[in-house]
Amino acid sequence: MPVVLPPGAGYLGKSRRRISASGLVTWERCPRQWHYRRRIGISDATVPEMIIGLVVEDALCGLYMERFLTTEAMPSIATWVNFSRQENGLALIKSEQSVMISDMASIRAWAESIIPTMVTEVQRILKERWDKNPWKANGRDIAEVEDIRIENLLRGGIQLQLEEVENCFNANGGPHLEAYRASGDPFTVPAPCWDEEPVKPGMSSSRTAATDFNQTGEITAWEAWEIARPWVKDPRIAAPQRLFHPEGWAAGEMDLVHRWDGSVRICDIKASAGTSGYSAGLANQLRFYQWLWSITRTHSGRPEGGESGGELSGLEGWYLMGPHRKIIDLMDEETLASESERWKNIHSQMTLSGLHPTHLAPADPAPWVNHAPGGKALPVEDEVAAKALTCKRCTAVAFCDDAPKAEQAKALAALTPLELGSPENLIQYMVPKPPCTMISQIPQRLNVKGEVKGHWGPLSNHYGEEVRGAAIAVGSTNVVIEEMGADSFGEIPQGTELALLDVAPGLWRRMTRLYLDEHSEIKPVDETGDVEFTRLGLIPTKANLSGQIVSRGGHSGVNVRGKPWSMSTCHLWDGESIVEVVAFGSAITRTFQKLQVGDFVRILAAELGWRDGVPQVRIDQRQTRLEIKEPK
């Protein structure tokens, strides 16, 4: 089933390094766009649509986890609503209305009765997330999202699921009816249910007795709902609920998996009618899931026991606005094998993009394809113009040297303050003045030599991951070496004088660090040939930069040790290159939080760090100085 443990916690588990379905879709739209969005993490200004889809999907998945009462009327409120409110420390809501579940008509009546409170809760979450977002699109506001829009999306998701229940009822429960009646959900990874304990990835479930199922006779509407409930991502589980490639370089998180009819159908929820050019990615997204499904049936991270669900029989896109059910053809075995090789090659290209200044994923935009409702592609009449439309919607059209000149000029004009007049003046204004340097001059990879001391063993990095580390020494100078991410470098060879090649310099807790990843190499010095080495005492660890803020973001969560963490980010552009600037925890100062896209800043004495193989500069709350400049 979809929930399996990763082959090992580590750097491949991070979305910027691992290939995912959404990352693949972005890459196939344009590899250069993928580089800016995924590799260095530039985000777009948030618009309501970015949040609506996530929240509505969560609400529907919570609804699909419902189990009806059988001996009394069902309150007209979804369990998800009060779960969500409780998670935010809000009072629970009690419903004064209820519906007795007896047939399909009563299930429809109950589903209709819960919509108002679901809409209210979705709107509350939308406003909360909108208010917390550090970068919003000009002229857009979450207040423009009317209740009727959310209501129609929810009603679309309810209708599509009730079609499944109706089909299950008409099929007399399908092939698993007797198994449900005997012992409850029979699958290896059961469909999550509010009335049962959550099943964490890799854990076997403790199924509840099927006390509410009939023992004999025709199926009831209650039983049809219960059997037709799909697997969904359980909101009570913080751990990733994904399919992981056994080697760790690919993963995907599905929305719904239906198994009631003896086969498996993977479905993806879209909170739209499917009319935009982004609908072009649905087929590749679902076929990527098909591939992951095919290679994880014997995954060591899967729990044992139960039924697998049967053969994969279908891929579906659920467009809620309509609603529309789009069927995607499965790949045959030959196509599956060739796509696997192609995706592996794409992943290799992804890992190299930005590794060195000369390495950058190519700019190769796909044509923008409009669609009719339901995700039906419309013909492209002018391919050059259609490619320009793809560039127009790119996060980094202002910074891409291969972007259409007209679109690049518009994007640059939007970044240029009135005081500076023209984009040419903007570029000239951002030429750094001492002590600042160009972002491109940040040292990326270097070579050192010395004696590796200490046990190559575990230590905790700034993300709370367990990585391996040691030290390299020359005379009285010692420098810590560590993996850039968990399991990102192998074992260190024996030898008294070793060369560390293609390692990344940085600073953490005011101590020099050298980071190793899969691109680094360690070998005896006498086997290196003509290599330029950097002395340990001269390793660069700080950066002085200036430029314009072109993106804002932030994240928070819980690390592998269960401790909360937070980070706030921005991206700095100096007219030539872009680098991510990040502040962790207490380094998120009031000044950093006030940064807005368009601000001109100087960042002095920032720590040099790394994120998934590319440079990142970090704020030290004691030593880094952040100055906001007024254009003039």
C-alpha positions as CSV (number, residue, x, y, z in Angstrom):
1,M,0.0,0.0,0.0
2,P,1.0,3.6,-0.2
3,V,2.4,3.9,3.3
4,V,5.9,2.5,3.5
5,L,9.0,3.5,5.4
6,P,11.8,5.2,3.5
7,P,14.8,2.9,2.9
8,G,16.7,5.1,5.3
9,A,16.2,8.6,6.7
10,G,18.6,10.8,4.8
11,Y,19.3,13.4,2.2
12,L,17.3,11.6,-0.4
13,G,14.2,12.0,1.7
14,K,14.3,15.8,1.2
15,S,12.1,17.1,-1.5
16,R,14.8,19.2,-3.2
17,R,17.0,16.2,-3.8
18,R,14.5,13.4,-4.3
19,I,12.4,13.2,-7.5
20,S,8.7,13.5,-6.7
21,A,5.6,13.5,-8.9
22,S,5.2,17.3,-8.6
23,G,9.0,17.8,-9.2
24,L,8.8,15.7,-12.3
25,V,5.9,17.6,-13.6
26,T,7.8,20.9,-13.1
27,W,10.9,19.5,-14.8
28,E,8.9,18.4,-17.8
29,R,7.4,21.9,-18.0
30,C,10.9,23.3,-18.0
31,P,14.1,22.0,-16.4
32,R,15.4,25.5,-15.7
33,Q,12.1,26.3,-14.0
34,W,12.6,23.2,-11.9
35,H,16.1,24.5,-10.9
36,Y,14.8,27.8,-9.6
37,R,11.7,26.4,-7.9
38,R,13.0,23.1,-6.5
39,R,16.8,23.2,-6.4
40,I,17.2,26.7,-4.9
41,G,13.6,27.0,-3.6
42,I,12.3,30.2,-5.1
43,S,8.6,30.5,-4.4
44,D,5.8,32.4,-6.1
45,A,3.8,35.1,-4.4
46,T,0.9,33.2,-2.7
47,V,-2.5,33.4,-4.3
48,P,-5.7,32.0,-2.8
49,E,-5.7,29.0,-5.2
50,M,-2.4,27.7,-3.7
51,I,-4.1,27.3,-0.3
52,I,-7.6,26.3,-1.4
53,G,-6.6,23.1,-3.0
54,L,-4.6,21.8,0.1
55,V,-7.3,22.7,2.6
56,V,-10.2,21.4,0.6
57,E,-8.3,18.1,0.0
58,D,-7.7,17.8,3.7
59,A,-11.3,18.4,4.5
60,L,-12.5,15.8,2.0
61,C,-10.0,13.2,3.1
62,G,-11.2,13.8,6.7
63,L,-14.8,13.3,5.5
64,Y,-13.8,10.0,3.8
65,M,-12.5,8.8,7.2
66,E,-16.0,9.0,8.7
67,R,-17.8,5.9,10.1
68,F,-21.6,6.2,10.5
69,L,-23.5,5.4,13.7
70,T,-25.9,2.5,13.4
71,T,-28.0,2.6,16.6
72,E,-28.7,6.4,16.7
73,A,-28.9,9.4,14.4
74,M,-25.7,10.8,13.0
75,P,-24.9,14.4,14.1
76,S,-24.8,16.8,11.1
77,I,-21.2,17.7,11.6
78,A,-18.1,16.0,10.1
79,T,-15.5,14.7,12.6
80,W,-12.8,16.5,10.7
81,V,-14.3,19.9,11.6
82,N,-13.9,19.3,15.3
83,F,-10.5,17.6,14.9
84,S,-9.3,20.6,13.0
85,R,-10.6,23.0,15.6
86,Q,-9.2,21.0,18.5
87,E,-5.8,21.0,16.8
88,N,-6.0,24.8,17.0
89,G,-7.1,25.0,20.6
90,L,-10.7,26.0,19.6
91,A,-13.9,24.9,21.2
92,L,-15.7,21.9,19.7
93,I,-19.0,22.4,17.8
94,K,-22.1,20.5,18.6
95,S,-24.8,20.0,16.0
96,E,-28.5,20.3,16.8
97,Q,-29.4,18.4,13.7
98,S,-28.9,14.7,12.9
99,V,-29.7,12.1,10.2
100,M,-30.5,8.5,10.8
101,I,-28.4,6.4,8.3
102,S,-30.6,3.8,6.7
103,D,-30.1,3.9,3.0
104,M,-28.2,5.7,0.2
105,A,-30.7,8.6,0.3
106,S,-30.0,9.2,4.0
107,I,-26.2,9.1,3.4
108,R,-26.7,11.8,0.8
109,A,-28.9,13.8,3.1
110,W,-26.2,13.6,5.9
111,A,-23.5,14.6,3.5
112,E,-25.5,17.6,2.4
113,S,-26.2,18.6,6.0
114,I,-22.5,18.8,7.0
115,I,-21.5,21.1,4.2
116,P,-22.2,24.5,5.9
117,T,-19.9,23.7,8.9
118,M,-17.2,22.3,6.7
119,V,-17.3,25.5,4.6
120,T,-16.9,27.6,7.7
121,E,-14.0,25.6,8.9
122,V,-12.3,25.6,5.5
123,Q,-12.6,29.4,5.4
124,R,-11.2,29.7,8.9
125,I,-8.1,27.7,8.0
126,L,-7.7,29.6,4.7
127,K,-7.7,32.9,6.5
128,E,-5.2,31.6,9.2
129,R,-2.8,30.3,6.6
130,W,-3.2,33.5,4.4
131,D,-2.4,35.8,7.4
132,K,0.7,33.8,8.3
133,N,2.1,33.8,4.7
134,P,5.0,36.2,4.3
135,W,4.5,36.9,0.6
136,K,1.1,37.4,-1.0
137,A,0.3,38.4,-4.6
138,N,-0.6,42.1,-5.1
139,G,-4.3,42.6,-5.6
140,R,-5.3,39.2,-4.2
141,D,-6.9,38.5,-0.9
142,I,-8.3,35.4,0.8
143,A,-11.5,37.4,1.4
144,E,-12.3,37.1,-2.4
145,V,-12.9,33.3,-1.8
146,E,-16.7,33.1,-1.5
147,D,-18.5,30.3,0.5
148,I,-20.2,29.1,-2.7
149,R,-16.8,28.3,-4.3
150,I,-15.7,26.1,-1.3
151,E,-19.2,24.6,-1.1
152,N,-19.1,23.6,-4.8
153,L,-15.6,22.0,-4.4
154,L,-16.7,20.0,-1.3
155,R,-19.9,19.0,-3.0
156,G,-17.9,17.8,-6.0
157,G,-15.7,15.6,-3.8
158,I,-18.7,14.2,-2.0
159,Q,-20.5,13.4,-5.3
160,L,-17.5,11.5,-6.7
161,Q,-17.1,9.4,-3.5
162,L,-20.8,8.7,-3.3
163,E,-20.6,7.4,-6.9
164,E,-18.1,4.8,-5.5
165,V,-20.4,4.0,-2.6
166,E,-23.4,3.6,-5.1
167,N,-21.3,1.3,-7.3
168,C,-20.2,-0.8,-4.3
169,F,-23.8,-1.1,-3.1
170,N,-25.0,-2.2,-6.6
171,A,-22.1,-4.8,-6.7
172,N,-23.3,-6.1,-3.3
173,G,-20.1,-5.0,-1.6
174,G,-17.6,-6.5,-4.1
175,P,-15.2,-9.3,-3.4
176,H,-14.2,-8.1,0.1
177,L,-17.6,-8.1,1.7
178,E,-17.2,-11.3,3.6
179,A,-13.7,-10.3,4.9
180,Y,-15.1,-7.0,6.2
181,R,-18.0,-8.8,7.9
182,A,-15.6,-11.3,9.5
183,S,-12.8,-9.0,10.9
184,G,-13.1,-5.5,9.5
185,D,-10.9,-3.8,7.0
186,P,-8.8,-6.6,5.5
187,F,-6.1,-4.6,3.8
188,T,-2.4,-4.5,4.8
189,V,-2.7,-0.8,5.3
190,P,-6.3,-0.1,6.1
191,A,-8.3,2.9,5.1
192,P,-7.9,5.3,8.1
193,C,-11.0,5.8,10.2
194,W,-11.7,8.3,13.0
195,D,-13.1,5.4,15.1
196,E,-9.9,3.5,14.9
197,E,-6.3,4.2,16.0
198,P,-4.1,5.6,13.3
199,V,-1.7,3.2,11.6
200,K,1.8,4.7,11.3
201,P,4.0,3.9,8.3
202,G,5.5,0.4,8.6
203,M,3.2,-0.6,11.4
204,S,0.7,-3.4,11.3
205,S,-2.9,-2.4,12.1
206,S,-5.0,-3.8,15.0
207,R,-8.3,-4.1,13.2
208,T,-11.5,-3.6,15.3
209,A,-14.1,-6.3,15.3
210,A,-16.7,-5.8,12.6
211,T,-19.6,-5.4,15.1
212,D,-21.7,-3.2,12.8
213,F,-21.5,-5.4,9.8
214,N,-24.3,-7.9,9.0
215,Q,-23.2,-11.5,9.1
216,T,-25.4,-12.6,6.2
217,G,-27.7,-11.2,3.6
218,E,-27.7,-8.4,1.2
219,I,-25.4,-5.5,1.7
220,T,-26.6,-2.4,3.5
221,A,-25.9,1.2,2.6
222,W,-23.9,1.5,5.8
223,E,-21.7,-1.4,4.7
224,A,-21.3,0.0,1.2
225,W,-20.0,3.3,2.7
226,E,-17.6,1.5,4.9
227,I,-16.2,-0.8,2.2
228,A,-15.9,1.9,-0.4
229,R,-13.9,4.3,1.9
230,P,-10.5,4.8,0.2
231,W,-7.1,4.9,1.7
232,V,-6.2,8.6,2.3
233,K,-3.5,10.4,4.1
234,D,-4.3,10.3,7.8
235,P,-4.1,13.8,9.3
236,R,-3.3,12.4,12.8
237,I,0.0,11.1,11.6
238,A,2.9,13.5,11.3
239,A,5.3,11.1,9.5
240,P,5.4,11.1,5.7
241,Q,2.8,8.7,4.3
242,R,4.5,8.0,0.9
243,L,5.6,5.4,-1.5
244,F,9.5,5.4,-1.4
245,H,11.6,3.9,-4.1
246,P,13.7,1.1,-2.5
247,E,16.9,3.1,-3.3
248,G,15.4,6.3,-1.9
249,W,15.8,8.5,-4.9
250,A,12.1,8.8,-5.7
251,A,8.9,9.1,-3.7
252,G,5.3,10.1,-4.1
253,E,2.3,10.8,-1.9
254,M,-1.0,9.9,-3.3
255,D,-4.4,11.4,-2.4
256,L,-6.8,8.5,-2.7
257,V,-6.5,4.7,-3.3
258,H,-9.7,2.8,-4.0
259,R,-9.6,-1.0,-3.5
260,W,-13.2,-2.0,-2.8
261,D,-13.8,-3.7,-6.2
262,G,-11.0,-6.2,-6.1
263,S,-8.5,-4.0,-7.9
264,V,-6.6,-0.8,-7.1
265,R,-7.3,2.7,-8.5
266,I,-5.1,5.6,-7.7
267,C,-6.9,9.0,-7.7
268,D,-5.6,12.5,-7.4
269,I,-7.8,15.4,-6.2
270,K,-7.8,18.7,-8.1
271,A,-9.7,21.7,-6.6
272,S,-10.5,23.1,-10.1
273,A,-12.4,22.3,-13.3
274,G,-9.1,21.3,-15.0
275,T,-9.1,24.1,-17.6
276,S,-5.6,25.5,-17.1
277,G,-2.3,24.6,-18.6
278,Y,-1.3,23.0,-15.4
279,S,-3.7,20.1,-16.1
280,A,-1.1,18.9,-18.6
281,G,0.9,17.4,-15.8
282,L,-1.9,15.0,-14.4
283,A,-1.0,12.1,-16.7
284,N,2.7,12.1,-15.8
285,Q,1.9,12.6,-12.2
286,L,-0.4,9.6,-12.0
287,R,1.8,7.4,-14.2
288,F,4.7,8.2,-11.9
289,Y,2.5,6.8,-9.1
290,Q,1.8,3.7,-11.2
291,W,5.6,3.2,-11.5
292,L,6.2,3.6,-7.8
293,W,3.3,1.3,-7.0
294,S,4.8,-1.4,-9.2
295,I,8.2,-1.4,-7.5
296,T,7.1,-1.1,-3.9
297,R,4.9,-4.2,-3.6
298,T,7.8,-6.1,-2.0
299,H,9.2,-3.0,-0.2
300,S,10.8,-3.9,3.2
301,G,9.0,-1.0,4.8
302,R,5.5,-2.4,4.2
303,P,3.8,-4.1,7.2
304,E,3.0,-7.8,6.9
305,G,-0.3,-9.5,6.7
306,G,-3.6,-8.5,5.2
307,E,-4.6,-8.2,1.5
308,S,-2.7,-6.1,-1.0
309,G,-5.8,-4.8,-2.8
310,G,-5.3,-6.6,-6.1
311,E,-3.8,-5.5,-9.4
312,L,-3.6,-1.8,-10.3
313,S,-6.5,-1.2,-12.7
314,G,-6.8,2.5,-13.1
315,L,-5.6,6.1,-12.7
316,E,-8.1,8.9,-12.2
317,G,-8.0,12.6,-11.8
318,W,-10.9,14.0,-9.7
319,Y,-11.6,17.6,-10.8
320,L,-13.9,18.8,-8.0
321,M,-15.4,21.8,-9.9
322,G,-18.0,20.1,-12.0
323,P,-17.2,17.5,-10.9
324,H,-15.2,15.6,-13.5
325,R,-13.6,12.2,-13.4
326,K,-10.7,12.0,-15.8
327,I,-9.4,8.5,-16.7
328,I,-5.7,8.2,-17.4
329,D,-4.5,5.1,-19.3
330,L,-2.0,2.8,-17.5
331,M,1.4,2.3,-19.0
332,D,2.2,-1.2,-20.3
333,E,5.2,-3.1,-19.0
334,E,7.5,-2.0,-21.8
335,T,6.6,1.7,-21.4
336,L,6.9,1.4,-17.6
337,A,10.5,0.1,-18.0
338,S,11.5,2.8,-20.4
339,E,10.0,5.6,-18.3
340,S,11.8,4.2,-15.2
341,E,15.1,4.6,-17.1
342,R,14.1,8.1,-18.2
343,W,13.1,9.2,-14.7
344,K,16.4,7.8,-13.3
345,N,18.3,9.9,-15.9
346,I,16.2,13.0,-15.0
347,H,17.1,12.5,-11.3
348,S,20.8,12.4,-12.2
349,Q,20.4,15.7,-14.1
350,M,18.6,17.2,-11.1
351,T,21.4,16.3,-8.7
352,L,24.0,18.1,-11.0
353,S,22.0,21.2,-11.6
354,G,23.7,24.1,-9.7
355,L,26.4,21.9,-8.3
356,H,29.0,24.2,-9.9
357,P,28.3,27.6,-11.4
358,T,28.7,26.2,-14.9
359,H,26.1,23.5,-14.2
360,L,22.5,24.6,-14.7
361,A,19.5,22.7,-15.9
362,P,18.6,23.7,-19.5
363,A,15.9,26.2,-20.3
364,D,13.5,24.1,-22.4
365,P,9.9,25.2,-21.9
366,A,7.1,23.0,-23.0
367,P,4.2,24.6,-24.8
368,W,1.4,25.9,-22.5
369,V,-1.7,23.9,-23.3
370,N,-5.2,25.1,-22.4
371,H,-7.8,22.6,-21.5
372,A,-11.6,22.2,-21.6
373,P,-13.4,21.3,-18.4
374,G,-12.4,17.9,-17.1
375,G,-8.8,18.3,-18.2
376,K,-9.3,17.8,-21.9
377,A,-6.4,19.2,-23.8
378,L,-7.1,21.8,-26.5
379,P,-4.9,22.0,-29.7
380,V,-1.8,24.3,-29.7
381,E,-1.9,26.5,-32.8
382,D,1.3,28.5,-32.2
383,E,4.0,26.5,-30.5
384,V,6.4,29.4,-30.1
385,A,3.7,31.6,-28.5
386,A,2.7,28.7,-26.3
387,K,6.2,28.2,-25.0
388,A,6.3,32.0,-24.3
389,L,3.2,31.5,-22.1
390,T,5.0,28.8,-20.1
391,C,7.9,31.3,-19.6
392,K,5.5,34.0,-18.6
393,R,4.3,31.9,-15.7
394,C,7.7,30.9,-14.6
395,T,8.9,31.9,-11.1
396,A,12.2,33.1,-12.4
397,V,11.5,34.6,-15.8
398,A,13.3,37.8,-14.8
399,F,16.5,35.9,-13.9
400,C,16.6,33.3,-16.8
401,D,19.0,34.2,-19.5
402,D,17.0,32.1,-22.0
403,A,13.6,33.6,-21.3
404,P,11.8,35.5,-24.1
405,K,13.1,39.1,-24.0
406,A,9.6,40.6,-23.9
407,E,8.6,38.5,-20.9
408,Q,11.9,39.0,-19.2
409,A,11.6,42.8,-19.6
410,K,8.1,42.8,-18.1
411,A,9.3,40.8,-15.1
412,L,12.3,43.0,-14.6
413,A,10.1,46.1,-14.8
414,A,7.9,44.8,-12.1
415,L,11.0,44.5,-9.8
416,T,12.3,48.0,-10.6
417,P,11.3,50.8,-8.2
418,L,10.1,54.0,-9.7
419,E,13.1,55.8,-8.3
420,L,15.4,53.8,-10.5
421,G,13.4,54.2,-13.7
422,S,14.6,51.3,-15.8
423,P,15.7,47.7,-15.4
424,E,19.2,48.8,-16.7
425,N,19.4,51.2,-13.8
426,L,18.3,48.4,-11.4
427,I,21.1,46.1,-12.5
428,Q,23.6,48.9,-12.2
429,Y,22.3,49.9,-8.8
430,M,22.8,46.3,-7.5
431,V,26.5,46.1,-8.4
432,P,28.0,45.3,-4.9
433,K,30.2,47.7,-3.1
434,P,33.0,46.6,-0.7
435,P,32.9,44.6,1.5
436,C,30.1,42.9,-0.4
437,T,30.9,40.5,-3.3
438,M,28.9,39.0,-6.1
439,I,26.9,35.9,-5.2
440,S,28.7,34.0,-7.9
441,Q,31.9,34.5,-6.0
442,I,30.8,32.5,-3.0
443,P,33.2,29.6,-2.9
444,Q,31.3,26.4,-3.7
445,R,33.6,23.4,-3.9
446,L,37.2,23.1,-2.9
447,N,39.9,20.5,-2.1
448,V,41.8,20.0,1.1
449,K,44.3,17.5,2.5
450,G,45.3,16.3,5.9
451,E,44.9,13.5,8.4
452,V,41.4,12.3,9.2
453,K,41.0,11.9,12.9
454,G,38.4,10.5,15.2
455,H,35.7,8.0,14.6
456,W,33.5,8.5,11.5
457,G,30.4,8.5,13.6
458,P,27.1,10.1,14.4
459,L,26.4,13.7,15.3
460,S,23.4,16.0,14.9
461,N,23.3,18.6,12.2
462,H,21.3,21.9,12.1
463,Y,18.2,20.1,10.7
464,G,18.2,17.6,13.7
465,E,19.3,14.7,11.4
466,E,21.8,12.1,12.5
467,V,24.8,12.5,10.2
468,R,28.3,11.1,10.4
469,G,31.3,13.3,11.2
470,A,35.0,13.4,12.1
471,A,37.8,15.9,11.8
472,I,40.7,16.6,9.4
473,A,44.0,18.0,10.8
474,V,47.2,19.5,9.5
475,G,49.5,20.4,12.4
476,S,47.6,22.2,15.1
477,T,44.7,23.1,12.7
478,N,41.6,20.9,13.0
479,V,38.4,21.2,10.9
480,V,35.2,19.2,11.4
481,I,34.0,17.2,8.4
482,E,30.5,15.9,8.1
483,E,27.9,14.6,5.7
484,M,25.8,17.2,4.0
485,G,22.8,15.1,4.9
486,A,22.2,11.7,6.5
487,D,23.7,8.9,4.5
488,S,24.9,11.2,1.8
489,F,28.5,10.0,1.9
490,G,30.0,6.5,2.3
491,E,32.9,5.3,4.5
492,I,36.2,7.1,4.8
493,P,39.2,5.1,3.5
494,Q,42.2,4.4,5.7
495,G,45.4,6.5,5.3
496,T,47.5,9.0,7.1
497,E,47.3,11.7,4.5
498,L,44.1,11.9,2.6
499,A,42.7,14.3,0.0
500,L,39.1,15.5,0.4
501,L,37.9,16.5,-3.1
502,D,34.9,18.5,-4.1
503,V,33.8,19.3,-0.5
504,A,31.7,22.3,0.5
505,P,33.0,24.8,3.0
506,G,30.8,26.3,5.6
507,L,30.2,27.4,9.2
508,W,28.0,26.0,12.0
509,R,27.9,27.1,15.6
510,R,30.8,29.4,14.7
511,M,33.1,26.5,13.8
512,T,34.4,25.8,10.3
513,R,32.8,22.8,8.6
514,L,33.5,20.8,5.5
515,Y,30.5,19.1,4.0
516,L,30.7,15.9,2.0
517,D,28.0,14.5,-0.3
518,E,27.7,12.0,-3.1
519,H,29.7,14.3,-5.4
520,S,32.7,14.4,-2.9
521,E,35.6,12.0,-3.0
522,I,38.3,10.9,-0.5
523,K,41.5,9.3,-1.7
524,P,45.2,9.2,-0.7
525,V,47.0,12.4,-1.6
526,D,49.5,10.6,-3.8
527,E,46.7,9.4,-6.1
528,T,45.2,12.8,-6.7
529,G,47.5,14.1,-9.4
530,D,47.6,17.9,-10.2
531,V,45.0,19.3,-7.8
532,E,44.8,22.7,-6.2
533,F,44.4,22.5,-2.4
534,T,43.0,25.1,0.0
535,R,44.9,25.3,3.3
536,L,42.7,24.4,6.3
537,G,43.3,27.7,8.0
538,L,42.1,29.6,4.9
539,I,38.8,28.0,4.3
540,P,36.2,30.6,3.5
541,T,33.2,30.5,5.9
542,K,31.4,33.8,5.7
543,A,29.8,35.9,3.0
544,N,29.1,39.7,2.6
545,L,26.3,40.1,0.0
546,S,23.9,42.7,-1.3
547,G,21.0,42.8,-3.6
548,Q,17.2,42.7,-3.9
549,I,14.8,40.3,-2.1
550,V,12.9,38.4,-4.8
551,S,11.2,35.7,-2.8
552,R,10.0,35.0,0.8
553,G,9.1,31.8,2.6
554,G,9.3,29.9,5.8
555,H,8.7,26.5,7.3
556,S,8.3,24.9,10.7
557,G,7.9,21.4,11.9
558,V,9.2,18.7,14.3
559,N,12.6,17.1,13.7
560,V,13.5,13.4,14.0
561,R,14.0,13.8,17.7
562,G,10.6,15.2,18.3
563,K,11.8,18.8,18.8
564,P,10.0,21.7,17.1
565,W,12.0,23.8,14.6
566,S,11.3,26.9,12.5
567,M,13.0,28.7,9.7
568,S,12.4,31.8,7.7
569,T,13.8,32.3,4.2
570,C,14.3,34.8,1.5
571,H,16.1,34.8,-1.8
572,L,18.6,37.4,-2.7
573,W,19.3,38.5,-6.3
574,D,22.3,40.7,-7.2
575,G,21.5,41.2,-10.9
576,E,23.3,38.1,-11.9
577,S,22.8,35.2,-9.4
578,I,20.4,34.1,-6.7
579,V,21.1,32.6,-3.3
580,E,18.8,31.4,-0.5
581,V,19.2,33.2,2.9
582,V,17.8,31.4,5.9
583,A,17.3,32.2,9.6
584,F,16.7,29.4,12.1
585,G,14.9,29.6,15.4
586,S,16.2,32.5,17.5
587,A,18.0,34.0,14.5
588,I,14.6,34.9,13.0
589,T,14.9,38.5,14.2
590,R,12.2,41.2,13.8
591,T,14.3,42.8,11.0
592,F,14.4,39.6,9.1
593,Q,10.7,39.0,9.5
594,K,9.9,42.4,8.1
595,L,11.8,41.8,4.9
596,Q,9.6,42.1,1.9
597,V,10.0,41.2,-1.8
598,G,11.5,44.2,-3.5
599,D,13.6,45.4,-0.5
600,F,17.3,46.1,-1.2
601,V,19.5,44.7,1.6
602,R,23.1,44.2,2.6
603,I,23.9,41.1,4.6
604,L,27.3,41.3,6.4
605,A,29.1,38.3,8.1
606,A,26.5,35.7,7.1
607,E,27.5,32.1,7.6
608,L,28.1,30.0,4.6
609,G,26.1,26.8,4.5
610,W,24.6,24.3,2.2
611,R,21.2,22.9,1.3
612,D,21.1,19.7,-0.9
613,G,24.3,20.5,-2.7
614,V,23.9,24.2,-3.4
615,P,25.0,27.2,-1.4
616,Q,22.9,28.8,1.3
617,V,23.8,31.7,3.6
618,R,22.6,31.7,7.2
619,I,21.9,34.5,9.6
620,D,23.8,34.4,12.9
621,Q,21.8,36.5,15.4
622,R,25.0,37.7,17.1
623,Q,27.4,38.4,14.3
624,T,25.4,38.9,11.0
625,R,24.3,42.4,10.2
626,L,21.3,43.0,8.1
627,E,20.7,46.4,6.5
628,I,17.7,47.5,4.5
629,K,18.6,50.2,1.9
630,E,16.4,52.7,0.2
631,P,16.8,52.9,-3.6
632,K,18.2,56.2,-4.8
